[in-house]
Amino acid sequence: MKAEDSDVVVIGGGIVGMALAAFLAEAGRDVMLVDRGEGGGSTANAGSLHVQMQSRFMQLYPENVPGMERQLPLYPKATRFWQALETRLGADFELKKNGGLMVAENRQQLDFLHVKAERERKLGLSVDVLERDALERIAPYFGPAVVGAEICHDEGKLNPLRANAALRAHALAEGVRLREGCAVTGLAREADGYRVALSDAGAVRCATLVIAAAEGTGKLAAMLGFTIPTRAEPLHMNITEAAAPMIGHLIQHADRMITLKQFATGQIVIGGGWPADIAEGRGVPRTRLDSMIANVTLASHIVPAVSPLRIIRTWAGINTSVDGKGVLGPVTTHPGLYIAVPGDAGYTLGPLSARLVCDTILGLDPGEDLSDYSPMRFA
Ligand SMILES: Cc1cc2nc3c(=O)[nH]c(=O)nc-3n(C[C@H](O)[C@H](O)[C@H](O)COP(=O)(O)OP(=O)(O)OC[C@H]3O[C@@H](n4cnc5c(N)ncnc54)[C@H](O)[C@@H]3O)c2cc1C
């Protein structure tokens, strides 16, 4: 079959691929975005804008901590980038930067937060550790179990449903050609670019190929003969019915898995790393009752006002991890090929990661040294 042509093909229509396609189209490039339409992390995520190091990742992957620390200065920039994007698109993402609290339930956890905060301050973050009295003045909703918290002033939250929809509309308005419900089944290098084979039996030829396919990136990279060790991590999420406004901050825990925040519409979103399953056959994520019970029990324990609220929906999504750092930039052995995988808390990092890779493709100075994030570290 004769292949269609496109200057650029972006594989993956999550926050990274969609933003990248839109930014490239703004610069006048002819862009086709291909997505298999199963929904990735960006449609499942909880809308937390993370900045401080997440204790969950530190405990799960201690070997990744040096990589996380190196990437840390990108996070406050990423939240500012989100704010600027909301303004530039004239959209309302319900974005609020009220700060994020990582709570402790005992002296040992509070000591851990002191050490963590000290490291983070040296890396340029704006953080403080609050004992119970000071915490109560800004967050009176915590139960008696909470003895203190680290506050990171740059953290916040947004409504990902609104942000994703606004970005998609913007990409379409800029002329991005969306090919949704279509998986990439084959990639081949040609004399002057790449041939992308699609599950609808079509194919596209392009000079520039960007793989922004999150956990799918490893398989796609293997089709071109190189390694990106992406790992899929299925996660469970819960949301309550709407309640009167009470929680302004993003909440996490120093030692246990939770994120908790209240949307502008009153619902409380509860997640933070509780596992989901992968359904046999189709490979889609599936919620777990034990995760739901443990997650909402912990939420009620630290914020008792959550306990009378009904859970109105649960869902599961696939998160992607690599080695604690993003994988951003050119594959130097393959001219015209770029990788865009954002790293931990990838929704927070998504639009900024897209901008950095977009500038590299356009031959502009991205304003960051991307050598730490190079895909070539796995060569
Ligand atoms: C439940 C959950 C909650 C989360 N909460 C937060 C949060 O609050 N804050 C935060 O910062 N991060 C959060 N994350 C992480 C965050 O959502 C992801 O890191 C981020 O969305 C990744 O964006 P992405 O564009 O790289 O990938 P994705 O959004 O996963 O998109 C990748 C896309 O690639 C497509 N694709 C893959 N392979 C192929 C193929 N062969 N052919 C065609 N298409 C393909 C998929 O269909 C998918 O749409 C959460 C993740 C999960 C799972």
PDBQT file of the ligand as one rigid body, heavy atoms in Angstrom, charges set to zero:
ROOT
HETATM    1  C1  LIG A 401      -3.785   6.633  37.819  1.00  0.00    +0.000 C 
HETATM    2  C2  LIG A 401      -2.666   7.592  37.544  1.00  0.00    +0.000 A 
HETATM    3  C3  LIG A 401      -2.624   8.803  38.222  1.00  0.00    +0.000 A 
HETATM    4  C4  LIG A 401      -1.592   9.717  37.932  1.00  0.00    +0.000 A 
HETATM    5  N1  LIG A 401      -1.617  10.940  38.543  1.00  0.00    +0.000 NA
HETATM    6  C5  LIG A 401      -0.679  11.850  38.229  1.00  0.00    +0.000 A 
HETATM    7  C6  LIG A 401      -0.732  13.138  38.804  1.00  0.00    +0.000 A 
HETATM    8  O1  LIG A 401      -1.640  13.453  39.570  1.00  0.00    +0.000 OA
HETATM    9  N2  LIG A 401       0.238  14.029  38.486  1.00  0.00    +0.000 N 
HETATM   10  C7  LIG A 401       1.255  13.717  37.632  1.00  0.00    +0.000 A 
HETATM   11  O2  LIG A 401       2.133  14.546  37.404  1.00  0.00    +0.000 OA
HETATM   12  N3  LIG A 401       1.313  12.510  37.040  1.00  0.00    +0.000 NA
HETATM   13  C8  LIG A 401       0.360  11.575  37.309  1.00  0.00    +0.000 A 
HETATM   14  N4  LIG A 401       0.399  10.351  36.725  1.00  0.00    +0.000 N 
HETATM   15  C9  LIG A 401       1.424  10.093  35.715  1.00  0.00    +0.000 C 
HETATM   16  C10 LIG A 401       1.025  10.737  34.404  1.00  0.00    +0.000 C 
HETATM   17  O3  LIG A 401      -0.330  10.570  34.143  1.00  0.00    +0.000 OA
HETATM   18  C11 LIG A 401       1.844  10.204  33.241  1.00  0.00    +0.000 C 
HETATM   19  O4  LIG A 401       3.211  10.192  33.558  1.00  0.00    +0.000 OA
HETATM   20  C12 LIG A 401       1.677  11.120  32.025  1.00  0.00    +0.000 C 
HETATM   21  O5  LIG A 401       0.316  11.318  31.757  1.00  0.00    +0.000 OA
HETATM   22  C13 LIG A 401       2.380  10.514  30.844  1.00  0.00    +0.000 C 
HETATM   23  O6  LIG A 401       2.045  11.275  29.700  1.00  0.00    +0.000 OA
HETATM   24  P1  LIG A 401       2.489  10.753  28.290  1.00  0.00    +0.000 P 
HETATM   25  O7  LIG A 401       1.929  11.682  27.282  1.00  0.00    +0.000 OA
HETATM   26  O8  LIG A 401       3.965  10.519  28.297  1.00  0.00    +0.000 OA
HETATM   27  O9  LIG A 401       1.841   9.302  28.177  1.00  0.00    +0.000 OA
HETATM   28  P2  LIG A 401       0.337   8.769  28.128  1.00  0.00    +0.000 P 
HETATM   29  O10 LIG A 401      -0.630   9.758  28.625  1.00  0.00    +0.000 OA
HETATM   30  O11 LIG A 401       0.382   7.425  28.768  1.00  0.00    +0.000 OA
HETATM   31  O12 LIG A 401       0.113   8.620  26.576  1.00  0.00    +0.000 OA
HETATM   32  C14 LIG A 401       0.800   7.689  25.803  1.00  0.00    +0.000 C 
HETATM   33  C15 LIG A 401      -0.083   7.369  24.625  1.00  0.00    +0.000 C 
HETATM   34  O13 LIG A 401       0.651   6.547  23.727  1.00  0.00    +0.000 OA
HETATM   35  C16 LIG A 401      -0.280   5.710  23.088  1.00  0.00    +0.000 C 
HETATM   36  N5  LIG A 401       0.450   4.558  22.532  1.00  0.00    +0.000 N 
HETATM   37  C17 LIG A 401       1.285   3.711  23.178  1.00  0.00    +0.000 A 
HETATM   38  N6  LIG A 401       1.756   2.778  22.326  1.00  0.00    +0.000 NA
HETATM   39  C18 LIG A 401       1.207   3.065  21.112  1.00  0.00    +0.000 A 
HETATM   40  C19 LIG A 401       1.296   2.470  19.831  1.00  0.00    +0.000 A 
HETATM   41  N7  LIG A 401       2.018   1.366  19.584  1.00  0.00    +0.000 N 
HETATM   42  N8  LIG A 401       0.593   3.010  18.805  1.00  0.00    +0.000 NA
HETATM   43  C20 LIG A 401      -0.163   4.128  19.007  1.00  0.00    +0.000 A 
HETATM   44  N9  LIG A 401      -0.294   4.717  20.203  1.00  0.00    +0.000 NA
HETATM   45  C21 LIG A 401       0.385   4.196  21.241  1.00  0.00    +0.000 A 
HETATM   46  C22 LIG A 401      -1.281   5.328  24.181  1.00  0.00    +0.000 C 
HETATM   47  O14 LIG A 401      -2.541   4.972  23.641  1.00  0.00    +0.000 OA
HETATM   48  C23 LIG A 401      -1.351   6.618  24.997  1.00  0.00    +0.000 C 
HETATM   49  O15 LIG A 401      -2.486   7.407  24.688  1.00  0.00    +0.000 OA
HETATM   50  C24 LIG A 401      -0.599   9.404  36.985  1.00  0.00    +0.000 A 
HETATM   51  C25 LIG A 401      -0.641   8.173  36.320  1.00  0.00    +0.000 A 
HETATM   52  C26 LIG A 401      -1.667   7.281  36.578  1.00  0.00    +0.000 A 
HETATM   53  C27 LIG A 401      -1.711   5.988  35.839  1.00  0.00    +0.000 C 
ENDROOT
TORSDOF 0
